C-alpha cells in the first residue's frame, strides 16, 4: 500500500491496479480508503520532519 502511495496512488482503484486486482463487491473499499489515508499521513509527517530538520540545519 505504502509503495503504491509513494508511486502516486491517491484512489482505491489505483491501489488495486498496483496490486493487479480490483474490487469485486466493494466490501473492502472502506478498509482500503482507511489504509490509503494512513499511508498518506505517514508521507506528510515524513515531509514535515524533513522540513523541520532542514530549517534547524539552516538556523544552526
PQR file of N, CA, C, O and H, with PARSE charges and radii, in Angstrom:
ATOM      1  N   UNK A   1       0.821  -1.186   0.000 -0.4000 1.5000
ATOM      2  CA  UNK A   1       0.000   0.000   0.000 -0.0000 2.0000
ATOM      3  C   UNK A   1       0.869   1.255   0.000  0.5500 1.7000
ATOM      4  O   UNK A   1       0.668   2.157  -0.814 -0.5500 1.4000
ATOM      5  N   UNK A   2       1.830   1.307   0.913 -0.4000 1.5000
ATOM      6  CA  UNK A   2       2.673   2.500   1.018 -0.0000 2.0000
ATOM      7  C   UNK A   2       3.498   2.727  -0.247  0.5500 1.7000
ATOM      8  O   UNK A   2       3.726   3.870  -0.643 -0.5500 1.4000
ATOM      9  H   UNK A   2       1.993   0.575   1.574  0.4000 1.0000
ATOM     10  N   UNK A   3       3.943   1.652  -0.874 -0.4000 1.5000
ATOM     11  CA  UNK A   3       4.711   1.821  -2.113 -0.0000 2.0000
ATOM     12  C   UNK A   3       3.825   2.361  -3.224  0.5500 1.7000
ATOM     13  O   UNK A   3       4.282   3.148  -4.053 -0.5500 1.4000
ATOM     14  H   UNK A   3       3.758   0.724  -0.552  0.4000 1.0000
ATOM     15  N   UNK A   4       2.560   1.946  -3.251 -0.4000 1.5000
ATOM     16  CA  UNK A   4       1.626   2.467  -4.253 -0.0000 2.0000
ATOM     17  C   UNK A   4       1.380   3.955  -4.019  0.5500 1.7000
ATOM     18  O   UNK A   4       1.322   4.734  -4.971 -0.5500 1.4000
ATOM     19  H   UNK A   4       2.189   1.306  -2.578  0.4000 1.0000
ATOM     20  N   UNK A   5       1.235   4.349  -2.756 -0.4000 1.5000
ATOM     21  CA  UNK A   5       1.039   5.763  -2.424 -0.0000 2.0000
ATOM     22  C   UNK A   5       2.291   6.552  -2.801  0.5500 1.7000
ATOM     23  O   UNK A   5       2.193   7.646  -3.357 -0.5500 1.4000
ATOM     24  H   UNK A   5       1.282   3.716  -1.983  0.4000 1.0000
ATOM     25  N   UNK A   6       3.457   6.004  -2.503 -0.4000 1.5000
ATOM     26  CA  UNK A   6       4.711   6.670  -2.859 -0.0000 2.0000
ATOM     27  C   UNK A   6       4.845   6.831  -4.367  0.5500 1.7000
ATOM     28  O   UNK A   6       5.502   7.755  -4.848 -0.5500 1.4000
ATOM     29  H   UNK A   6       3.536   5.115  -2.051  0.4000 1.0000
ATOM     30  N   UNK A   7       4.218   5.923  -5.108 -0.4000 1.5000
ATOM     31  CA  UNK A   7       4.246   5.988  -6.571 -0.0000 2.0000
ATOM     32  C   UNK A   7       3.166   6.904  -7.126  0.5500 1.7000
ATOM     33  O   UNK A   7       3.068   7.089  -8.339 -0.5500 1.4000
ATOM     34  H   UNK A   7       3.685   5.173  -4.718  0.4000 1.0000
ATOM     35  N   UNK A   8       2.352   7.479  -6.238 -0.4000 1.5000
ATOM     36  CA  UNK A   8       1.353   8.443  -6.683 -0.0000 2.0000
ATOM     37  C   UNK A   8      -0.096   8.015  -6.574  0.5500 1.7000
ATOM     38  O   UNK A   8      -0.984   8.775  -6.962 -0.5500 1.4000
ATOM     39  H   UNK A   8       2.431   7.329  -5.253  0.4000 1.0000
ATOM     40  N   UNK A   9      -0.367   6.826  -6.059 -0.4000 1.5000
ATOM     41  CA  UNK A   9      -1.752   6.370  -5.924 -0.0000 2.0000
ATOM     42  C   UNK A   9      -2.492   7.240  -4.915  0.5500 1.7000
ATOM     43  O   UNK A   9      -1.996   7.496  -3.817 -0.5500 1.4000
ATOM     44  H   UNK A   9       0.354   6.209  -5.744  0.4000 1.0000
ATOM     45  N   UNK A  10      -3.678   7.688  -5.299 -0.4000 1.5000
ATOM     46  CA  UNK A  10      -4.488   8.524  -4.416 -0.0000 2.0000
ATOM     47  C   UNK A  10      -5.912   8.006  -4.277  0.5500 1.7000
ATOM     48  O   UNK A  10      -6.694   8.540  -3.490 -0.5500 1.4000
ATOM     49  H   UNK A  10      -4.080   7.480  -6.190  0.4000 1.0000
ATOM     50  N   UNK A  11      -6.251   6.976  -5.031 -0.4000 1.5000
ATOM     51  CA  UNK A  11      -7.607   6.437  -5.014 -0.0000 2.0000
ATOM     52  C   UNK A  11      -7.548   4.925  -4.853  0.5500 1.7000
ATOM     53  O   UNK A  11      -6.566   4.293  -5.243 -0.5500 1.4000
ATOM     54  H   UNK A  11      -5.616   6.542  -5.670  0.4000 1.0000
ATOM     55  N   UNK A  12      -8.605   4.342  -4.277 -0.4000 1.5000
ATOM     56  CA  UNK A  12      -8.621   2.886  -4.101 -0.0000 2.0000
ATOM     57  C   UNK A  12      -8.362   2.118  -5.396  0.5500 1.7000
ATOM     58  O   UNK A  12      -7.623   1.134  -5.390 -0.5500 1.4000
ATOM     59  H   UNK A  12      -9.402   4.855  -3.960  0.4000 1.0000
ATOM     60  N   UNK A  13      -8.958   2.554  -6.502 -0.4000 1.5000
ATOM     61  CA  UNK A  13      -8.756   1.820  -7.761 -0.0000 2.0000
ATOM     62  C   UNK A  13      -7.285   1.809  -8.179  0.5500 1.7000
ATOM     63  O   UNK A  13      -6.823   0.850  -8.798 -0.5500 1.4000
ATOM     64  H   UNK A  13      -9.559   3.353  -6.507  0.4000 1.0000
ATOM     65  N   UNK A  14      -6.549   2.871  -7.844 -0.4000 1.5000
ATOM     66  CA  UNK A  14      -5.122   2.910  -8.158 -0.0000 2.0000
ATOM     67  C   UNK A  14      -4.348   1.933  -7.283  0.5500 1.7000
ATOM     68  O   UNK A  14      -3.359   1.347  -7.723 -0.5500 1.4000
ATOM     69  H   UNK A  14      -6.924   3.650  -7.341  0.4000 1.0000
ATOM     70  N   UNK A  15      -4.797   1.760  -6.047 -0.4000 1.5000
ATOM     71  CA  UNK A  15      -4.179   0.777  -5.158 -0.0000 2.0000
ATOM     72  C   UNK A  15      -4.419  -0.620  -5.707  0.5500 1.7000
ATOM     73  O   UNK A  15      -3.495  -1.427  -5.805 -0.5500 1.4000
ATOM     74  H   UNK A  15      -5.600   2.237  -5.689  0.4000 1.0000
ATOM     75  N   UNK A  16      -5.673  -0.900  -6.065 -0.4000 1.5000
ATOM     76  CA  UNK A  16      -6.000  -2.214  -6.623 -0.0000 2.0000
ATOM     77  C   UNK A  16      -5.182  -2.482  -7.884  0.5500 1.7000
ATOM     78  O   UNK A  16      -4.646  -3.577  -8.058 -0.5500 1.4000
ATOM     79  H   UNK A  16      -6.424  -0.244  -5.985  0.4000 1.0000
ATOM     80  N   UNK A  17      -5.087  -1.485  -8.763 -0.4000 1.5000
ATOM     81  CA  UNK A  17      -4.335  -1.655 -10.009 -0.0000 2.0000
ATOM     82  C   UNK A  17      -2.868  -1.950  -9.723  0.5500 1.7000
ATOM     83  O   UNK A  17      -2.250  -2.758 -10.416 -0.5500 1.4000
ATOM     84  H   UNK A  17      -5.523  -0.596  -8.623  0.4000 1.0000
ATOM     85  N   UNK A  18      -2.306  -1.297  -8.700 -0.4000 1.5000
ATOM     86  CA  UNK A  18      -0.899  -1.532  -8.374 -0.0000 2.0000
ATOM     87  C   UNK A  18      -0.668  -2.952  -7.871  0.5500 1.7000
ATOM     88  O   UNK A  18       0.435  -3.488  -7.976 -0.5500 1.4000
ATOM     89  H   UNK A  18      -2.808  -0.641  -8.137  0.4000 1.0000
ATOM     90  N   UNK A  19      -1.727  -3.556  -7.322 -0.4000 1.5000
ATOM     91  CA  UNK A  19      -1.638  -4.930  -6.817 -0.0000 2.0000
ATOM     92  C   UNK A  19      -2.144  -5.951  -7.830  0.5500 1.7000
ATOM     93  O   UNK A  19      -2.110  -7.155  -7.578 -0.5500 1.4000
ATOM     94  H   UNK A  19      -2.623  -3.120  -7.237  0.4000 1.0000
ATOM     95  N   UNK A  20      -2.615  -5.463  -8.980 -0.4000 1.5000
ATOM     96  CA  UNK A  20      -3.080  -6.362 -10.028 -0.0000 2.0000
ATOM     97  C   UNK A  20      -4.451  -6.963  -9.757  0.5500 1.7000
ATOM     98  O   UNK A  20      -4.740  -8.077 -10.195 -0.5500 1.4000
ATOM     99  H   UNK A  20      -2.643  -4.484  -9.184  0.4000 1.0000
ATOM    100  N   UNK A  21      -5.296  -6.233  -9.038 -0.4000 1.5000
ATOM    101  CA  UNK A  21      -6.639  -6.741  -8.749 -0.0000 2.0000
ATOM    102  C   UNK A  21      -7.633  -5.591  -8.816  0.5500 1.7000
ATOM    103  O   UNK A  21      -7.258  -4.458  -9.116 -0.5500 1.4000
ATOM    104  H   UNK A  21      -5.061  -5.328  -8.682  0.4000 1.0000
ATOM    105  N   UNK A  22      -8.895  -5.879  -8.538 -0.4000 1.5000
ATOM    106  CA  UNK A  22      -9.911  -4.837  -8.451 -0.0000 2.0000
ATOM    107  C   UNK A  22     -10.987  -5.277  -7.476  0.5500 1.7000
ATOM    108  O   UNK A  22     -11.142  -6.465  -7.195 -0.5500 1.4000
ATOM    109  H   UNK A  22      -9.200  -6.799  -8.294  0.4000 1.0000
ATOM    110  N   UNK A  23     -11.727  -4.302  -6.964 -0.4000 1.5000
ATOM    111  CA  UNK A  23     -12.793  -4.604  -6.008 -0.0000 2.0000
ATOM    112  C   UNK A  23     -13.900  -5.377  -6.716  0.5500 1.7000
ATOM    113  O   UNK A  23     -14.291  -5.034  -7.832 -0.5500 1.4000
ATOM    114  H   UNK A  23     -11.601  -3.337  -7.192  0.4000 1.0000
ATOM    115  N   UNK A  24     -14.395  -6.401  -6.072 -0.4000 1.5000
ATOM    116  CA  UNK A  24     -15.488  -7.185  -6.641 -0.0000 2.0000
ATOM    117  C   UNK A  24     -16.827  -6.709  -6.080  0.5500 1.7000
ATOM    118  O   UNK A  24     -17.680  -6.234  -6.830 -0.5500 1.4000
ATOM    119  H   UNK A  24     -14.078  -6.680  -5.166  0.4000 1.0000
ATOM    120  N   UNK A  25     -17.013  -6.832  -4.782 -0.4000 1.5000
ATOM    121  CA  UNK A  25     -18.289  -6.461  -4.163 -0.0000 2.0000
ATOM    122  C   UNK A  25     -18.220  -5.093  -3.494  0.5500 1.7000
ATOM    123  O   UNK A  25     -19.257  -4.498  -3.202 -0.5500 1.4000
ATOM    124  H   UNK A  25     -16.320  -7.218  -4.173  0.4000 1.0000
ATOM    125  N   UNK A  26     -17.019  -4.589  -3.249 -0.4000 1.5000
ATOM    126  CA  UNK A  26     -16.859  -3.281  -2.631 -0.0000 2.0000
ATOM    127  C   UNK A  26     -16.737  -3.292  -1.115  0.5500 1.7000
ATOM    128  O   UNK A  26     -16.524  -2.243  -0.508 -0.5500 1.4000
ATOM    129  H   UNK A  26     -16.176  -5.073  -3.486  0.4000 1.0000
ATOM    130  N   UNK A  27     -16.867  -4.455  -0.494 -0.4000 1.5000
ATOM    131  CA  UNK A  27     -16.773  -4.515   0.968 -0.0000 2.0000
ATOM    132  C   UNK A  27     -15.397  -4.109   1.486  0.5500 1.7000
ATOM    133  O   UNK A  27     -15.283  -3.642   2.620 -0.5500 1.4000
ATOM    134  H   UNK A  27     -17.039  -5.308  -0.987  0.4000 1.0000
ATOM    135  N   UNK A  28     -14.372  -4.274   0.693 -0.4000 1.5000
ATOM    136  CA  UNK A  28     -13.018  -3.959   1.141 -0.0000 2.0000
ATOM    137  C   UNK A  28     -12.651  -2.489   0.920  0.5500 1.7000
ATOM    138  O   UNK A  28     -11.648  -2.017   1.455 -0.5500 1.4000
ATOM    139  H   UNK A  28     -14.465  -4.653  -0.228  0.4000 1.0000
ATOM    140  N   UNK A  29     -13.449  -1.768   0.145 -0.4000 1.5000
ATOM    141  CA  UNK A  29     -13.109  -0.387  -0.199 -0.0000 2.0000
ATOM    142  C   UNK A  29     -12.942   0.508   1.033  0.5500 1.7000
ATOM    143  O   UNK A  29     -11.960   1.248   1.089 -0.5500 1.4000
ATOM    144  H   UNK A  29     -14.264  -2.151  -0.290  0.4000 1.0000
ATOM    145  N   UNK A  30     -13.844   0.485   2.023 -0.4000 1.5000
ATOM    146  CA  UNK A  30     -13.623   1.344   3.196 -0.0000 2.0000
ATOM    147  C   UNK A  30     -12.293   1.064   3.904  0.5500 1.7000
ATOM    148  O   UNK A  30     -11.634   1.990   4.375 -0.5500 1.4000
ATOM    149  H   UNK A  30     -14.642  -0.116   1.977  0.4000 1.0000
ATOM    150  N   UNK A  31     -11.907  -0.184   3.977 -0.4000 1.5000
ATOM    151  CA  UNK A  31     -10.628  -0.529   4.592 -0.0000 2.0000
ATOM    152  C   UNK A  31      -9.456  -0.018   3.782  0.5500 1.7000
ATOM    153  O   UNK A  31      -8.471   0.464   4.341 -0.5500 1.4000
ATOM    154  H   UNK A  31     -12.443  -0.937   3.595  0.4000 1.0000
ATOM    155  N   UNK A  32      -9.560  -0.120   2.469 -0.4000 1.5000
ATOM    156  CA  UNK A  32      -8.500   0.378   1.593 -0.0000 2.0000
ATOM    157  C   UNK A  32      -8.406   1.900   1.712  0.5500 1.7000
ATOM    158  O   UNK A  32      -7.307   2.453   1.736 -0.5500 1.4000
ATOM    159  H   UNK A  32     -10.360  -0.511   2.015  0.4000 1.0000
ATOM    160  N   UNK A  33      -9.543   2.570   1.784 -0.4000 1.5000
ATOM    161  CA  UNK A  33      -9.546   4.026   1.950 -0.0000 2.0000
ATOM    162  C   UNK A  33      -8.854   4.405   3.258  0.5500 1.7000
ATOM    163  O   UNK A  33      -8.062   5.347   3.292 -0.5500 1.4000
ATOM    164  H   UNK A  33     -10.436   2.121   1.764  0.4000 1.0000
ATOM    165  N   UNK A  34      -9.144   3.685   4.316 -0.4000 1.5000
ATOM    166  CA  UNK A  34      -8.514   3.942   5.615 -0.0000 2.0000
ATOM    167  C   UNK A  34      -7.001   3.742   5.526  0.5500 1.7000
ATOM    168  O   UNK A  34      -6.238   4.584   5.999 -0.5500 1.4000
ATOM    169  H   UNK A  34      -9.787   2.920   4.289  0.4000 1.0000
ATOM    170  N   UNK A  35      -6.569   2.651   4.932 -0.4000 1.5000
ATOM    171  CA  UNK A  35      -5.138   2.385   4.781 -0.0000 2.0000
ATOM    172  C   UNK A  35      -4.478   3.427   3.884  0.5500 1.7000
ATOM    173  O   UNK A  35      -3.339   3.828   4.123 -0.5500 1.4000
ATOM    174  H   UNK A  35      -7.189   1.967   4.547  0.4000 1.0000
ATOM    175  N   UNK A  36      -5.187   3.858   2.867 -0.4000 1.5000
ATOM    176  CA  UNK A  36      -4.682   4.883   1.963 -0.0000 2.0000
ATOM    177  C   UNK A  36      -4.462   6.191   2.721  0.5500 1.7000
ATOM    178  O   UNK A  36      -3.433   6.844   2.549 -0.5500 1.4000
ATOM    179  H   UNK A  36      -6.113   3.532   2.673  0.4000 1.0000
ATOM    180  N   UNK A  37      -5.417   6.569   3.550 -0.4000 1.5000
ATOM    181  CA  UNK A  37      -5.273   7.784   4.368 -0.0000 2.0000
ATOM    182  C   UNK A  37      -4.099   7.670   5.332  0.5500 1.7000
ATOM    183  O   UNK A  37      -3.341   8.625   5.502 -0.5500 1.4000
ATOM    184  H   UNK A  37      -6.253   6.038   3.690  0.4000 1.0000
ATOM    185  N   UNK A  38      -3.944   6.516   5.960 -0.4000 1.5000
ATOM    186  CA  UNK A  38      -2.833   6.317   6.894 -0.0000 2.0000
ATOM    187  C   UNK A  38      -1.490   6.423   6.179  0.5500 1.7000
ATOM    188  O   UNK A  38      -0.559   7.048   6.688 -0.5500 1.4000
ATOM    189  H   UNK A  38      -4.559   5.740   5.821  0.4000 1.0000
ATOM    190  N   UNK A  39      -1.390   5.816   5.006 -0.4000 1.5000
ATOM    191  CA  UNK A  39      -0.141   5.865   4.247 -0.0000 2.0000
ATOM    192  C   UNK A  39       0.163   7.298   3.820  0.5500 1.7000
ATOM    193  O   UNK A  39       1.316   7.729   3.854 -0.5500 1.4000
ATOM    194  H   UNK A  39      -2.146   5.309   4.592  0.4000 1.0000
ATOM    195  N   UNK A  40      -0.864   8.028   3.422 -0.4000 1.5000
ATOM    196  CA  UNK A  40      -0.680   9.418   3.016 -0.0000 2.0000
ATOM    197  C   UNK A  40      -0.246  10.275   4.210  0.5500 1.7000
ATOM    198  O   UNK A  40       0.608  11.151   4.073 -0.5500 1.4000
ATOM    199  H   UNK A  40      -1.801   7.678   3.395  0.4000 1.0000
ATOM    200  N   UNK A  41      -0.838  10.018   5.377 -0.4000 1.5000
ATOM    201  CA  UNK A  41      -0.456  10.751   6.585 -0.0000 2.0000
ATOM    202  C   UNK A  41       1.012  10.509   6.920  0.5500 1.7000
ATOM    203  O   UNK A  41       1.720  11.435   7.312 -0.5500 1.4000
ATOM    204  H   UNK A  41      -1.532   9.307   5.488  0.4000 1.0000
ATOM    205  N   UNK A  42       1.470   9.273   6.767 -0.4000 1.5000
ATOM    206  CA  UNK A  42       2.879   8.960   7.024 -0.0000 2.0000
ATOM    207  C   UNK A  42       3.774   9.758   6.087  0.5500 1.7000
ATOM    208  O   UNK A  42       4.821  10.258   6.497 -0.5500 1.4000
ATOM    209  H   UNK A  42       0.894   8.520   6.449  0.4000 1.0000
ATOM    210  N   UNK A  43       3.359   9.878   4.816 -0.4000 1.5000
ATOM    211  CA  UNK A  43       4.137  10.649   3.856 -0.0000 2.0000
ATOM    212  C   UNK A  43       4.212  12.112   4.276  0.5500 1.7000
ATOM    213  O   UNK A  43       5.283  12.718   4.251 -0.5500 1.4000
ATOM    214  H   UNK A  43       2.509   9.471   4.482  0.4000 1.0000
ATOM    215  N   UNK A  44       3.074  12.672   4.659 -0.4000 1.5000
ATOM    216  CA  UNK A  44       3.017  14.075   5.069 -0.0000 2.0000
ATOM    217  C   UNK A  44       3.878  14.295   6.306  0.5500 1.7000
ATOM    218  O   UNK A  44       4.638  15.261   6.372 -0.5500 1.4000
ATOM    219  H   UNK A  44       2.205  12.179   4.680  0.4000 1.0000
ATOM    220  N   UNK A  45       3.763  13.405   7.284 -0.4000 1.5000
ATOM    221  CA  UNK A  45       4.553  13.537   8.508 -0.0000 2.0000
ATOM    222  C   UNK A  45       6.044  13.444   8.206  0.5500 1.7000
ATOM    223  O   UNK A  45       6.835  14.204   8.764 -0.5500 1.4000
ATOM    224  H   UNK A  45       3.146  12.620   7.230  0.4000 1.0000
ATOM    225  N   UNK A  46       6.430  12.531   7.340 -0.4000 1.5000
ATOM    226  CA  UNK A  46       7.840  12.395   6.976 -0.0000 2.0000
ATOM    227  C   UNK A  46       8.335  13.671   6.303  0.5500 1.7000
ATOM    228  O   UNK A  46       9.460  14.107   6.547 -0.5500 1.4000
ATOM    229  H   UNK A  46       5.787  11.913   6.887  0.4000 1.0000
ATOM    230  N   UNK A  47       7.508  14.262   5.467 -0.4000 1.5000
ATOM    231  CA  UNK A  47       7.864  15.515   4.810 -0.0000 2.0000
ATOM    232  C   UNK A  47       8.027  16.648   5.804  0.5500 1.7000
ATOM    233  O   UNK A  47       8.945  17.459   5.682 -0.5500 1.4000
ATOM    234  H   UNK A  47       6.595  13.907   5.268  0.4000 1.0000
ATOM    235  N   UNK A  48       7.140  16.708   6.787 -0.4000 1.5000
ATOM    236  CA  UNK A  48       7.236  17.751   7.810 -0.0000 2.0000
ATOM    237  C   UNK A  48       8.489  17.584   8.653  0.5500 1.7000
ATOM    238  O   UNK A  48       9.150  18.565   8.992 -0.5500 1.4000
ATOM    239  H   UNK A  48       6.395  16.049   6.886  0.4000 1.0000
ATOM    240  N   UNK A  49       8.813  16.356   8.989 -0.4000 1.5000
ATOM    241  CA  UNK A  49      10.028  16.088   9.771 -0.0000 2.0000
ATOM    242  C   UNK A  49      11.255  16.518   8.979  0.5500 1.7000
ATOM    243  O   UNK A  49      12.181  17.115   9.528 -0.5500 1.4000
ATOM    244  H   UNK A  49       8.276  15.558   8.714  0.4000 1.0000
ATOM    245  N   UNK A  50      11.254  16.211   7.688 -0.4000 1.5000
ATOM    246  CA  UNK A  50      12.386  16.572   6.841 -0.0000 2.0000
ATOM    247  C   UNK A  50      12.505  18.097   6.736  0.5500 1.7000
ATOM    248  O   UNK A  50      13.609  18.639   6.797 -0.5500 1.4000
ATOM    249  H   UNK A  50      10.502  15.726   7.242  0.4000 1.0000
ATOM    250  N   UNK A  51      11.369  18.787   6.578 -0.4000 1.5000
ATOM    251  CA  UNK A  51      11.394  20.249   6.508 -0.0000 2.0000
ATOM    252  C   UNK A  51      11.897  20.854   7.810  0.5500 1.7000
ATOM    253  O   UNK A  51      12.683  21.801   7.795 -0.5500 1.4000
ATOM    254  H   UNK A  51      10.473  18.347   6.529  0.4000 1.0000
ATOM    255  N   UNK A  52      11.452  20.316   8.920 -0.4000 1.5000
ATOM    256  CA  UNK A  52      11.877  20.811  10.227 -0.0000 2.0000
ATOM    257  C   UNK A  52      13.382  20.632  10.400  0.5500 1.7000
ATOM    258  O   UNK A  52      14.066  21.518  10.911 -0.5500 1.4000
ATOM    259  H   UNK A  52      10.814  19.546   8.932  0.4000 1.0000
ATOM    260  N   UNK A  53      13.887  19.488   9.975 -0.4000 1.5000
ATOM    261  CA  UNK A  53      15.325  19.232  10.074 -0.0000 2.0000
ATOM    262  C   UNK A  53      16.105  20.197   9.185  0.5500 1.7000
ATOM    263  O   UNK A  53      17.175  20.666   9.574 -0.5500 1.4000
ATOM    264  H   UNK A  53      13.331  18.768   9.560  0.4000 1.0000
ATOM    265  N   UNK A  54      15.586  20.496   8.007 -0.4000 1.5000
ATOM    266  CA  UNK A  54      16.254  21.427   7.098 -0.0000 2.0000
ATOM    267  C   UNK A  54      16.301  22.830   7.688  0.5500 1.7000
ATOM    268  O   UNK A  54      17.329  23.504   7.619 -0.5500 1.4000
ATOM    269  H   UNK A  54      14.717  20.115   7.691  0.4000 1.0000
ATOM    270  N   UNK A  55      15.188  23.266   8.266 -0.4000 1.5000
ATOM    271  CA  UNK A  55      15.130  24.591   8.886 -0.0000 2.0000
ATOM    272  C   UNK A  55      16.079  24.649  10.078  0.5500 1.7000
ATOM    273  O   UNK A  55      16.771  25.649  10.271 -0.5500 1.4000
ATOM    274  H   UNK A  55      14.353  22.719   8.321  0.4000 1.0000
ATOM    275  N   UNK A  56      16.116  23.598  10.869 -0.4000 1.5000
ATOM    276  CA  UNK A  56      17.007  23.555  12.028 -0.0000 2.0000
ATOM    277  C   UNK A  56      18.463  23.615  11.584  0.5500 1.7000
ATOM    278  O   UNK A  56      19.281  24.271  12.229 -0.5500 1.4000
ATOM    279  H   UNK A  56      15.554  22.786  10.713  0.4000 1.0000
ATOM    280  N   UNK A  57      18.791  22.937  10.495 -0.4000 1.5000
ATOM    281  CA  UNK A  57      20.163  22.944   9.994 -0.0000 2.0000
ATOM    282  C   UNK A  57      20.548  24.334   9.492  0.5500 1.7000
ATOM    283  O   UNK A  57      21.689  24.763   9.665 -0.5500 1.4000
ATOM    284  H   UNK A  57      18.127  22.404   9.971  0.4000 1.0000
ATOM    285  N   UNK A  58      19.609  25.032   8.875 -0.4000 1.5000
ATOM    286  CA  UNK A  58      19.890  26.382   8.392 -0.0000 2.0000
ATOM    287  C   UNK A  58      20.054  27.368   9.543  0.5500 1.7000
ATOM    288  O   UNK A  58      20.810  28.334   9.441 -0.5500 1.4000
ATOM    289  H   UNK A  58      18.682  24.684   8.733  0.4000 1.0000
ATOM    290  N   UNK A  59      19.349  27.119  10.625 -0.4000 1.5000
ATOM    291  CA  UNK A  59      19.400  28.009  11.791 -0.0000 2.0000
ATOM    292  C   UNK A  59      20.665  27.812  12.616  0.5500 1.7000
ATOM    293  O   UNK A  59      21.053  28.694  13.382 -0.5500 1.4000
ATOM    294  H   UNK A  59      18.735  26.334  10.708  0.4000 1.0000
ATOM    295  N   UNK A  60      21.303  26.669  12.464 -0.4000 1.5000
ATOM    296  CA  UNK A  60      22.475  26.347  13.294 -0.0000 2.0000
ATOM    297  C   UNK A  60      23.722  27.044  12.820  0.5500 1.7000
ATOM    298  O   UNK A  60      24.787  26.875  13.414 -0.5500 1.4000
ATOM    299  H   UNK A  60      20.988  25.952  11.842  0.4000 1.0000
TER
END
